[in-house]
Amino acid sequence: MIKRKSLMLFFIAIVLGTGATWMANQWLQKRMQPGPVEVVSPETASVVVAALEIPFGQKIEAMHLKVVSWPADNVPEGIFHEASAVEGRIASQKIYPGEPIMKDRAVEQLGGSTLSALVPRDKRAVTVRVNDVIGVAGFLLPGNQVDVLSSRKIDRSKNQVQIETILQNLKVLAVDQTASQDKNQPLVVRAVTLEADPKQAEKLFKATEEGTIQLVLRNPQDVALIKDPEPVKVAKKTYSKAPQPVSDSVTVIRGTQVDISKVRL
């Protein structure tokens, strides 16, 4: 009888121990499981982007634009938040689909031609007449950078010519009446419009009045400027007669008679 009770107590203890272990294990598993992750949607801002490709010099219309949501903490500087603020502006560069419209790429046109809206406020557009040589054989296109060389005669009697680089790294705004930067083929033109500040414009006009100019095409990645370029002088060689020796005698010829007399100098 006593053995039976002891055996029953032993089995009851095993069952209670097993149950306690299982309950403890379940409690630990629930404590170790991560709770539900709270998803926080980032704050967004409205940004105006191009709905389709906008060519250089194109007047921007409503069909060119769309408004998208943009992460508020990653909004570029100088963008537009409303499409109405962009309509009527001029694209100063080609704008690709999906690209945010920046204020420096959509300039305001207050009046006049499209080209006038593309000239920065501190710059001027200066047009010079060119031929095949000055126009770099037609390879000058809008968007290129050029230097300007001046050639003028400094002594016509000796045929001396002075050549110097008077302006550097000027932007070509237009060739003839073409301001688009999409062209790649050479164009034979009669006029080139350059972007210059007021002082550079005066210097360019003075050079065309005093002599001739030559445009030199630059590599777009070459932004280095030559400091105080030295004028190059091209002079034609001149020759003068050798000095004649001074004589201290006088020759007198009378018919067939020759008399040589000494004189005091």
JODAZI-V972286 format. One record per helix or strand of 3 or more residues. SS is the DSSP state (helix for helix, strand for strand). FROM is the first residue (numbers start at 1). TO is the last residue. If there is no record, write none. Layout:
# JODAZI-V972286
ss:SS from:FROM to:TO
ss:SS from:FROM to:TO
This chain:
# JODAZI-V972286
ss:helix from:2 to:32
ss:strand from:44 to:50
ss:helix from:62 to:64
ss:strand from:65 to:71
ss:helix from:72 to:74
ss:helix from:83 to:85
ss:helix from:114 to:118
ss:strand from:124 to:129
ss:helix from:136 to:138
ss:strand from:145 to:155
ss:strand from:160 to:175
ss:strand from:191 to:196
ss:helix from:198 to:210
ss:strand from:212 to:217
ss:strand from:232 to:234
ss:strand from:249 to:254
ss:strand from:257 to:262
